[in-house]
């Protein structure tokens, strides 16, 4: 499973991987020059499930939080909306959650567990979670 994730996505150097098969992944990243972690994604055990398309209207009420805590790193040349669309289409549709609850759950987990990544002092960090609401380790 992890090998498939690594093939599908390009990570910055210093990836700290603590993921076990079958668990959800809370992935955090530090953009170039940043000191805090933003979300890279919340990934259930399966990908590309199909489902409703991404809708900015569905996340409008939390978009300001997403812009801070789930921002696309400038070095990847992707807008936030393109990034969120990708994360919803590839991962969120497999979560069993509607769009806003999926993004809200990821924000909540980031707030709870970003300090674990900071302790590892890596540019990217993956934590194994028991589901969309944790716990993560």
C-alpha positions as CSV (number, residue, x, y, z in Angstrom):
1,X,0.0,0.0,0.0
2,X,2.7,2.5,1.0
3,X,4.7,1.7,-2.2
4,X,1.6,2.6,-4.2
5,X,1.2,5.9,-2.4
6,X,4.9,6.7,-3.0
7,X,4.6,5.9,-6.7
8,X,1.5,8.0,-7.1
9,X,2.8,11.1,-5.2
10,X,6.1,13.0,-5.1
11,X,7.3,13.8,-1.6
12,X,9.9,16.3,-0.4
13,X,13.2,14.9,0.9
14,X,13.1,13.7,4.5
15,X,9.9,11.7,4.4
16,X,9.1,10.2,7.7
17,X,6.8,7.2,7.2
18,X,5.1,5.4,10.0
19,X,2.2,3.9,8.1
20,X,0.8,0.4,8.5
21,X,-1.3,-1.4,5.8
22,X,-5.0,-0.9,6.0
23,X,-5.0,2.2,8.1
24,X,-5.8,5.8,7.0
25,X,-2.9,8.1,6.4
26,X,-2.7,11.7,7.7
27,X,0.0,13.3,5.6
28,X,1.5,16.6,6.5
29,X,4.1,18.7,4.7
30,X,6.2,21.8,5.3
31,X,6.4,24.0,2.2
32,X,9.9,25.3,1.3
33,X,10.9,27.9,3.8
34,X,7.9,27.3,6.1
35,X,8.1,26.4,9.8
36,X,4.6,25.0,10.2
37,X,3.0,21.9,8.7
38,X,0.1,22.0,6.4
39,X,-2.0,19.1,5.2
40,X,-0.9,17.0,2.3
41,X,-3.9,14.8,2.6
42,X,-6.1,12.4,4.6
43,X,-6.1,9.1,2.8
44,X,-8.4,6.1,3.4
45,X,-7.0,2.7,2.6
46,X,-8.4,2.8,-1.0
47,X,-8.1,5.5,-3.8
48,X,-10.1,6.6,-6.8
49,X,-13.5,5.4,-5.7
50,X,-15.5,7.7,-7.9
51,X,-18.3,9.8,-6.6
52,X,-19.6,13.3,-6.6
53,X,-17.2,15.8,-8.2
54,X,-15.4,18.4,-6.1
55,X,-17.5,21.4,-5.3
56,X,-16.0,24.6,-3.9
57,X,-19.4,25.6,-2.7
58,X,-19.4,22.6,-0.4
59,X,-16.4,23.8,1.5
60,X,-17.0,27.6,1.2
61,X,-17.6,28.0,5.0
62,X,-14.2,26.4,5.9
63,X,-12.2,27.7,2.9
64,X,-10.3,30.2,4.9
65,X,-9.1,27.5,7.3
66,X,-8.2,25.3,4.3
67,X,-6.2,28.1,2.8
68,X,-4.0,28.3,5.9
69,X,-3.9,24.6,7.0
70,X,-4.3,22.7,3.7
71,X,-2.6,25.0,1.3
72,X,-0.8,23.9,-1.9
73,X,2.9,24.5,-1.5
74,X,4.0,27.2,-4.0
75,X,6.8,25.0,-5.2
76,X,4.3,22.5,-6.7
77,X,2.7,25.2,-8.9
78,X,-0.9,24.1,-8.2
79,X,-3.7,26.3,-6.9
80,X,-5.4,25.5,-3.6
81,X,-8.6,24.6,-5.5
82,X,-6.7,22.3,-7.9
83,X,-5.1,20.6,-4.9
84,X,-8.3,20.2,-3.0
85,X,-10.1,18.9,-6.1
86,X,-7.3,16.3,-6.4
87,X,-7.5,15.3,-2.8
88,X,-11.3,15.0,-2.9
89,X,-11.4,13.1,-6.2
90,X,-8.6,10.7,-5.3
91,X,-9.1,10.2,-1.6
92,X,-12.1,11.9,-0.2
93,X,-14.6,10.0,-2.4
94,X,-13.3,6.8,-0.7
95,X,-13.8,8.1,2.8
96,X,-17.5,7.5,3.2
97,X,-17.9,11.1,4.2
98,X,-19.5,14.0,2.3
99,X,-17.1,16.6,1.1
100,X,-17.2,19.2,3.9
101,X,-17.1,16.6,6.7
102,X,-14.0,15.0,5.0
103,X,-12.1,18.3,4.8
104,X,-13.2,19.2,8.3
105,X,-12.0,15.9,9.7
106,X,-8.6,16.4,8.1
107,X,-8.3,19.9,9.6
108,X,-9.2,18.5,13.0
109,X,-6.6,15.7,12.8
110,X,-4.0,18.2,11.6
111,X,-4.7,20.4,14.6
112,X,-4.4,17.4,17.0
113,X,-1.3,15.7,15.5
114,X,0.9,18.3,13.7
115,X,3.1,18.4,16.8
116,X,4.1,14.8,16.3
117,X,5.4,15.7,12.9
118,X,7.2,18.7,14.3
119,X,9.0,16.4,16.8
120,X,10.3,14.3,13.8
121,X,11.6,17.5,12.2
122,X,11.0,16.2,8.7
123,X,9.7,18.1,5.6
124,X,7.0,15.6,5.3
125,X,5.3,13.3,7.7
126,X,2.8,10.5,7.5
127,X,0.8,9.2,10.5
128,X,-1.2,6.0,10.7
129,X,-4.8,6.7,11.8
130,X,-7.6,4.4,12.7
131,X,-10.1,6.3,10.6
132,X,-11.2,9.8,9.6
133,X,-11.3,10.9,13.2
134,X,-8.2,9.2,14.5
135,X,-6.5,8.4,16.7
136,X,-3.3,8.7,14.8
137,X,0.3,7.7,15.7
